[in-house]
């Protein structure tokens, strides 16, 4: 066996999943305008959003309760306006 770094070995065993964002947006039932706004923001800030979305995914894997993302965003907004 080759001396392969652990992160590459993990990817060989469990390849990362690529999310179909087009399907995600279609399933979200957002208007075309809303989809366009979000898509542009995600693409323009791909690195930052990628990190946050990956961390959110990691939290979701560990958590058994249902997330209330709207309430979470509301609390973030309230903290930011203080």
C-alpha positions as CSV (number, residue, x, y, z in Angstrom):
1,X,0.0,0.0,0.0
2,X,1.3,3.5,-0.9
3,X,2.0,5.9,1.8
4,X,-1.1,8.1,1.2
5,X,-2.1,11.0,3.5
6,X,-5.0,10.2,5.7
7,X,-7.3,12.8,4.2
8,X,-6.8,11.2,0.7
9,X,-7.4,7.7,2.2
10,X,-10.7,8.9,3.7
11,X,-11.8,10.2,0.3
12,X,-11.0,6.8,-1.3
13,X,-13.2,5.1,1.3
14,X,-15.9,7.7,1.5
15,X,-16.0,10.0,-1.5
16,X,-17.4,13.5,-0.9
17,X,-20.9,14.2,-2.0
18,X,-21.6,17.0,-4.5
19,X,-24.9,18.7,-3.9
20,X,-27.1,19.5,-6.9
21,X,-27.9,23.1,-6.1
22,X,-30.3,23.5,-9.0
23,X,-32.4,20.7,-7.6
24,X,-32.1,22.1,-4.1
25,X,-33.4,25.5,-5.3
26,X,-36.2,23.9,-7.3
27,X,-37.2,21.8,-4.3
28,X,-37.1,25.0,-2.1
29,X,-40.1,26.5,-4.0
30,X,-38.4,29.9,-4.1
31,X,-39.3,32.2,-6.9
32,X,-36.9,32.5,-9.8
33,X,-35.9,36.0,-8.6
34,X,-35.2,34.7,-5.1
35,X,-33.2,31.8,-6.5
36,X,-31.2,34.1,-8.7
37,X,-30.3,36.4,-5.8
38,X,-29.2,33.5,-3.6
39,X,-27.2,31.8,-6.4
40,X,-25.4,35.0,-7.2
41,X,-24.4,35.6,-3.5
42,X,-23.3,32.0,-3.1
43,X,-21.2,32.1,-6.3
44,X,-19.7,35.5,-5.5
45,X,-18.7,34.4,-2.0
46,X,-18.1,30.7,-2.7
47,X,-15.2,30.3,-0.3
48,X,-16.9,31.8,2.7
49,X,-20.3,30.2,2.0
50,X,-18.6,26.9,1.4
51,X,-16.9,27.0,4.8
52,X,-20.1,27.9,6.6
53,X,-22.3,25.4,4.7
54,X,-19.8,22.6,5.4
55,X,-19.8,23.5,9.1
56,X,-23.6,23.5,9.1
57,X,-23.6,20.1,7.5
58,X,-21.2,18.8,10.1
59,X,-23.5,20.1,12.9
60,X,-26.5,18.5,11.2
61,X,-24.7,15.1,11.1
62,X,-24.1,15.2,14.9
63,X,-27.4,16.7,16.0
64,X,-30.5,14.6,16.5
65,X,-33.0,17.5,17.0
66,X,-34.5,19.5,14.2
67,X,-32.9,22.7,13.3
68,X,-34.9,25.9,13.3
69,X,-32.9,27.8,10.8
70,X,-35.3,30.7,10.5
71,X,-35.1,31.3,14.3
72,X,-31.4,30.9,14.2
73,X,-31.1,33.6,11.5
74,X,-33.5,35.8,13.5
75,X,-31.3,35.5,16.6
76,X,-28.2,36.3,14.5
77,X,-29.9,39.4,13.1
78,X,-30.8,40.5,16.6
79,X,-27.2,40.0,17.9
80,X,-25.8,41.9,14.9
81,X,-28.1,44.9,15.4
82,X,-27.2,45.4,19.0
